Amino acid sequence: MSSEFFPLTTLKNLISHHIAILERYDLQSEKEFSLLYFEFGEYKEDLEIKKTIQTVFRNCDIIFEYDGDYIILLPKSSWQYSFDILKELREFLNKDVKDTIVTYPEDGTSSEKILDSLKKIVKENHDITLEF
């Protein structure tokens, strides 16, 4: 089953909701999750990329489209797991992708802090200003 795209306006609320569930049920072994950002540059309009993203990620992953780029929340996913997924995606698509990974709780313990970390790292590494 293909993953669906969620409106970007729900990004902050869904991150907050995910954190609240982890804290409410004290899921210590599952408290880690990652937020990925990837930018496809000149390939933004490639429909094959969009279809691939929908099929590669799990049904529990939350995909947001951001101006032709993507932000994905990966529940129960470490930085290393997320890195491996991005590496495989790059290899499969054979495209130059600018990407960034932030994780909970290392890069922030609230949706605001995680999103601020994502914005900061994307700006530092790729000179892209995210606005949300």
Residue, then its C-alpha position, 0 to 999 in steps of 0.5 A: m500500500s502506498s503512503e499518503f502525503f499529509p498537508l504541511t500545515t499539520l507537520k508541527n501538530l503531528i510531531s507534537h502528537h507523536i511525542a505525546i503518545l510516546e510520553r503518555y505510554d512511556l514507550q522507552s524502547e520506542k522513544e526515538f524517531s527521525l525527521l528527514y528532509f530531502e530536496f531534489g533540485e531540478y528533479k522536483e517535478d519528476l512524478e517518478i520520484k513522488k511515486t517512489i517516495q510513496t512506495v518506499f516508505r512504510n505506511c506508518d511513516i508520515i510524508f509531507e510535501y514541501d514545495g516539491d521537496y519532502i519532509i518525512l516523520l519516521p516513527k521508531s527510527s534511529w539516525q542510522y536507520s534513517f541514513d541507510i534509507l536515504k542512502e538506498l533512496r539516492e542509489f535507487l533514484n540515481k539522483d543528487v539529493k540534498d538531505t538532512i536528518v534530525t532525531y528525537p530526543e537528540d535534536g529536540t524534545s518538542s515539535e518546536k525544537i525539532l523543527d528549529s533544529l531541522k531549519k538550522i541544519v538545512k540552512e547550514n548544510h544546504d543554504i536552504t531556508l525552510e519556512f513553516 
